[in-house]
Amino acid sequence: MPLNTKALSPRIGSEIVASKEELLKGGLAEEVRELLEQRGVLLFRGLNLSDEEQYAFAQTLGEVIDQGFKGIYKITLDPKLNDTADYLQATIHWHVDGAQDTVPTRASLLTARVLSQVGGQTEFANTYAAYDDLPPEKKALADRLKVIHSQEYIQRAMHANPTEEQLARWREHSEQVHPMVWTHRSGRKSLLLGLTAGLIEGKDEAQSRVILDEMQKWATQSQFVYRHEWTVGDLIIWDNTGVMHRVEPYPADSGRLLSRTTLVGEEPIA
């Protein structure tokens, strides 16, 4: 049975209307995965999955990372609920989860539990579309660049004077050198950017920053971006291999809480 969908914007995002029962049976999984790759972001408005149901649904889509409690990682700035809350502060900057790894996560599922009265909206940018629309000379430039990614780059944007403990955590993963253009097994290409990208091979920091900032500005133009205004119970899935994301700043004491389940990466960056 074809999915009941509607576009959230021309270049990124689709809303799916489906019942919990349909999703948990797994019969829609193939169609959901295909639409996710094509549209980047999928919204199930007000679905109200429990953590257990969210985990079960995620298992129909792929292998689930063992994180948090029973596969559910709590997105909150409250250190009583998440002992790495300070780590999440940097998510106000554009990023791809695991861009500092060789195989980034495939996708993530996020359900809103408690919302902030101020901020907390999430933005997603389609990096497939951003690459496709690059002018020829910029596309040729991006095709030949190699970029150094590190968790330390994005974290230093929030913590200018880190503790030794913070530095040690950031450096648990070594720097990775990736092409600026990820050529996927499907043959499609996407830009690999975000604030984990800190230096271009063969260029100094100033030269790198000019190019990276220009590419980032291009890739986050309004035509490539979907901005989600959350309501409690919304579920969003995003394709982490072709989408950057960020959250709009919100107060640490707002109580904002979301449940995240993440799928194991399936494709190394190439």
N, C-alpha and C positions, 0 to 999 in steps of 0.2 A: 504494500500500500504506500503510495507516494506521501512524503511528508507535507504537512500543512504549514507553509512558511510564508513570510513576507520580509522584504528587504528593510533593514534599519537605515541604510544609506546606500547610494549607488555603488560605492567601491568597497565597502566593508560592512559585514554584519547582517545576520538574518535572525528573525524571531521564529521559533518553532512552537507550534501549539500541539501539545501531546499530553496524555495523561501519565501519571506516575506508573500505572499498571503497564502501559505500552512500553515505556522506557525500561522498566525493571525486567521485563521479559527478555529484553535483548534483541528482539526481532527488528528493531529500527537501527541497530548499531552500525551496520554497513552504510546506510543512508546518512546517518549523523556524521560519521567519519568523513564521508565524501563531501558533504556540504561544508564541514569544518575546514577542509583543505581549500575549498573554493572561495569561501566567504570570510574565513579568518576568525570570526566571532559568532557564537550562537547564543541566543537569549531564550530562556524558558521563564517567562514572566510569572511571578507568584506561584511557582511550582511547589514551594514549601517542602522540599525533601528533608527528612531527618538526616543526621550524620550517617546513620547506618544505611539509609536508602541511597544517599549520595555515593557512599563507598561501593555499594552494590551496583549502581548504575555505571560508575567509573570502570568497574571490572568488566562490563560488557564491551567497553571501548578499547581496552588495552591493559597492559600490566601496570599495576598501581605501585607507586613508590611507598615503601614503609617509612612513614614520617609521622610525627606528632603522636596522637593516641588513636590506635587502630586505623591508621591511614588518613586521619584528619588533622591537618595543621591549622592552628588557630591564628588568623590574621588579626592582630590587635597590638596596640602600643602599650598595653597594660602588662608590666613585667610580672605581675602575680599570675597571669594567665599564659604568658609566653616568656620564657627566660632569655630569649634572643630578641626581645622587642626592640632594642636599640638598633639591631641589624635591619629592621624593617623601616626605619626612618628614611632610608635612602630610596625607598620605592616611590617617592614623589618625583624622581627623575626617570626619564625614559630608559627602559632596559629590556633585555631578553633574558629570561631565567636561564642560568647556566651557560651564558655566552662565554664564560671563562673555562668551560669544560670542552672536551672533544666531542661529546654527544649530549647536546642540550635536551631537556625534557621535551616530550612530545606535545603535551597539552596540559592544561589545568582546568579544574572545575571549581567554581567559587559560588557559595551560597551566602546571601546576606542574612545575618541573625539580628544584629543591633546596629543602628545607624547613628552617625554623628549629626547634630543639628546644623553644623557648619562644615562644609567641605566633604571629602570622602568619595566624591565621584571618581569613576575610573575611566581613563581614556585608552584606546587601542588604536594602533597605527598599522596599516597594511603595508608591509615591506615588499611584498610581491608587486603590488600596484605601483609603489614608489619607484622600484627599479624599472618596471616596464615603461614608465612615463619620463624617465630621465632623458634629457637632450642627448643626442649621439656622442658629443664630445665628453660629457660628464659620465655617460655610461662606459665609454672606453677607458676613462680614468679609473672609475670604480673597479672595472674588470681586472685591472693590473695591480691594485693596491693590496698589501698585506697589513693587517692591523693587530696590535698587541692588546689583548683583553685581560683585565684583572679585576677581581672583586675590590681590590684596594682603591682603584681609581674612583669608583662610585661611592664607596664608603667615606673616603676623604672629603668628598663634597659636603658631607654632613658632619664629619668629625675631624676637624682640622688638626687637633692635637690628641691623637688616639692614645689609649693606654697600651701597655705591652700585651695585655690580654686581648684587646681588640685587634691589634696587629697580628697576633698569633692566629686568631680565628680567621681573619681575612686571608692570611697566607697559607691556610690549610690546602688550598688549591693553587698550584703554580700558575704563572702566566701562560697564556696560550696565544699562539699566532694563528690568526684565521684570515682567509680572504675576505675582503669587504663584501664581495658578492658570493653568496652561498648558491652553488649550482646543485639543485636537488636531483634525486634519482628520477623524479618525474620529468626532468628536463627544464622545469621552471626555475627561475632565478629570483632571489630576494636579497635585499640589502641587510647586512648584519652590522647593526650600529648600537646605539645606547651608550650610557655613560660608563659602562665597563670598558669601552674602547677609549684608550688613552694615548696611544702613540702609533704612528705609521712607520713601518720599517723603512729605513733609509732617509727619514726626515727627522728634524729636531722637534722639540716639543711645541714650539711656536708654529712651525709650518704644519705640523700634524693637527693642531687645534683648529687652525683656519679651515682646513679641508673637512675635518670631522664635523665641525659646527655647521658648515655649509651643507653637507650631506644630511645631517640631522634635521636642519631647518627644512630642507626639501621634503624629507620623508614624513614629516609631521605636519604638513599642510592640511588644511581642513578637509580637502576632498579625499584624503587617505585615512581620516580619523573618525572613529565612532566614540562618542562620549556618553557614558551610561550614568543616568540618575537612578540610583538604587531605590528599590522598595524592599521591605523585609520579605524574604522568601524567594526573591529572584535568584535564578541559577544562570551563570554565564560560563561557557566553555570557550577558551581561546587557543588557537593554534600557535604554540610557542615557537615553532620553526619559521613562521612567516608573519609574525605580529610582534611589535613592541607594545609595552603598556606602562602606565604610571597611574598613581593615585593623586588626586588633588589634596593638598595639605589639610589636615584636620587636627583638632586639639588632642593631645595624648590622653587627657582625662575624659574624653567624650564617651567612652564606653563602646566605641565602634568595634564590632566583632563579626568576622566572616569565617566560614569553614572552607578550607581548601584541600582538594584531593588532586594529586598530580600523577600523570602517566609517565612511565619510563620512556626515555629517549629511544628512538628507533633508527635514527639516521645520523651518522657523523657529519660534521661540517666539512664540506669539500668545495 
